[in-house]
Amino acid sequence: MEIKSTSHTPDVARIDTGAARAEPQLRSPSGEVPANGDSVKLTDSARQLNDLQGAVAATPAVNADRVAALREAIANGTYVIDPQRIADGLLAQDRAALG
């Protein structure tokens, strides 16, 4: 069986969908199209969520002071593990997850 190399790509039909699509007209709740273009109105809840998102983004993911204190306690042997506290925490998480 002989395999011949082809150096050309097959012709592909091109479809221009840009001209066929009309841009949708944005309408206000009253049905009017804004004269000056697009507009958006945010609710108070949306503004609050945006503010909260900014506050969360500005908060560091790691409490560096707490990490430093734990490292020091582990290094000098004063870090105490409380198995009862850990078990209580795990049970509380399970209760919360199960409703």
N, C-alpha and C positions, 0 to 999 in steps of 0.2 A: 504494500500500500504506500503510495507516494503522497506526502503532505506538502502542499504548495503554500507558500507564504503570500499573504495578501497585504499590500501596502496601503490600501485605501479602506476607508470606513464606509459602510453602506449608507445610502441616502436615507435620511430620516425626515419625515414630514414635520414641518415646523408650524406650530399653532401660536398665533399672537392673540393672547387673551387680554392684553392691556387695553386695546381699543374697544373691545366688546363689552368691557365692564364699566358701568357708570358708577361714579362715586355716590354713595348714599347721602341723602340730605338729612342732616341732624335736625331734629325737631324738639321743641320745648314741650312740656306736658300739655300746653294749650294747643299744640299742633303747629306753632309758628316756626319757621326756619330763621335762625339768627342771621342778621344782616352782615355782621362783622366776622363770621366764621364760627369755628368751634368754641364751645364754652362748656364749663363743668361747674357744677355747684356741689360742694361737699356738705354733708350733714355734720352736726356737732359731734356725733358719735365717730364719724370718719376722721374728723380733726383730732379728737381725743386719742384714737388709735394711732394716728400718725405721730402725735406727741409722745405717746408711750413707747412706740417703736424707736423713736430717736433716743429716749432715755435709756432703754434697754441696750441699744447699740453703743451708747456712751459708757455703760457700766462694764468694768472689766470682768471677764469670765472667771478669773481666779482671784481670790482674796490673798494677795501677796503677804500681808501681815500674818494671816492665819497659817499659811503654808510655812512661813519662817518660824513661827512659834512651835508648830508641830515638829519641824525638822530639829529644832533645838531640843525639844523634850525627848525625842527619840535618841538624839546623839548623846544626851547626858543621862539617859536611862530613867527619866521621870515620867515618860508617857505610860499611862495605865489603860489597858483594854478592859472594858466592862462588858462581859458577855451578855449580861441581863439586858443592858441598854440596847445592844445590837439586836438581840432577839425581839425586844419590844418594838423596835423600829421596823424590823422586817414584818412582824405581825400587823403593825399599823398600816404599812404599805399594802399588804394583802387585803386587809379589811377595806381600805379605800378603793382598791382596784375592783373588788367584788361588789362594792356598793353597799 
